[in-house]
Amino acid sequence: MSPTDGLRRISFWLLLAFVFTIPLEDTVTFGLGRISRVVGLVAFAVWALTVAARGRVKPRVPAMSAAALLVAWATASYFWSPDRGATLSKVSTLIQMVGVLWLIWDQVEDRTRAVAVMRIFVLASAVAALVTVFDAQQAAGVGRRFSVTDVGENNTGCLLAVSVGVAWHLFTLQRGRRWAWLSAAVIPLLAWGALLSASRTALLALGLGLILVVVDPRNLMGRRLVLIVLGAGIAVVLVAQLPQGVLTRLGTTGSELTSGTLNARTTYWRIAFDVFSDHPVGGVGAGAFKEQSAEISVADAADGTAAGDFEGKLAHNMFISVTAELGVVGIALLLTMLALALFELRKAPPEARRTWVVVCTMWFVGANSLTWEVRKITWVVVGLTLVQQALSAAPPPTPPRQCRRGPRLAMDVVDARSAAP
């Protein structure tokens, strides 16, 4: 193995370590911040050395260019932002998010690596769900919401919902029984963790994902039908185990959708559209929505909430947030990036394309309720969307002696049965 190959291998292992920290990012902090940020910086630094050593990067696709232009436009908004400190902070975050996109795009070159990244993400999500379930068991009878991190129950619940989609995606792709059924086995745990967050958005994401799975006639036969039937039975048992407070909150999902304010989100969105109407082209500036929301009166809010209750709030919708802060230009760049990423799915194997649409749909539900342009889950999903075509690319042969070295969790060479798309 050449030094460059060894460096590439280390860089990919660091990418896996970084992906593993994402569902658990607020559980451990260092002087530099969250564990995901620390590991991400190390992974990016080693990746940069790898690029320097081999003298090239993987050619970018149009979606990558749209992402770069979005960051450039956010940076330009510094010149008209009323809160330049907040703008610099958000631009810094967006640069890191695009860095996540590059880490995945440049290093996932074949089926083995694509599957490894998805496996490690599902494994980390399962750990997060397990800790959430343990927390709920320790607080039995307490009517509260549960989350393994400090990023909020909605963020945790929706991330676990997306991980359910990724686990299903892996189940359909892996022909070998060991990995396929292992992926399926964690789905109830992930779903239970999502429900314990009492996030109505996560419930909607899970429900819509299940509908998409069931309406696909290919899933109503063979082992998939068996899994769906077993999953339905397990779901009934798990729902019966949910704390009463969680059940009560989830039970209000329908009323909130039809006649409620979506936990005051409609008011946040009204404020965001007021901001947008004053700054339609360039927006108010990246990260400056908090300051503007404190200045806009919401005395005429539909739910009668006092204006002070909405000071310094986020938009609670990725698309509305970008529209308010970066205007028509910003939202056009964001939508272009997402559309181009989805367009890349045409290169993926048909089976991967169909099941990955379920993942994207579940992510879309979460993004419409949360400010996910600054959350790593968005950029991981976009990155994995871009590399779905790698599932049709066979990995390079690995000498048997190297196969026996080191951990086999994520870098296991896919067996002959699972190598075919």
Secondary structure, DSSP 8 states (H G I E B T S, - for coil): --HHHHHHHHHHHHHHHHHHHGGGTTT-EETTEEHHHHHHHHHHHHHHHHHHHHT------HHHHHHHHHHHHHHHGGGT-S-HHHHHHHHHHHHHHHHHHHHHHHH--SHHHHHHHHHHHHHHHHHHHHHHHHHHHHTTT------SSSS-HHHHHHHHHHHHHHHHHHHHH--SHHHHHHHHHTHHHHHHHHHHTT-HHHHHHHHHHHHHHHTSGGGSSHHHHHHHHHHHHHHHHHHHHS-HHHHHHHTTHHHHHHHS-TTTHHHHHHHHHHHHHHSTTT-S-TT-HHHHHHHS--TT-TT---GGGGTT---SSHHHHHHHHHHHHHHHHHHHHHHHHHHHGGGS-HHHHHHHHHHHHHHHHHHTTS-GGGSHHHHHHHHHHHTGGGGGS------HHHHTSS--TTT----HHHH--
